[in-house]
């Protein structure tokens, strides 16, 4: 009976760890999605700034 109790306790710990990791994984996936959106926005802003700089450079006297 002691062996079954130990197995039951081990299963409980594994289930708790699994649930915790599942929630952590979901939170990390959400964070990655936010960071990817931020990255895309920053890349767009950099491209726009690059375009403005090129226009200004073309206006400079040679």
Beta strands, then each sheet from edge to edge (+ up, - down):
end
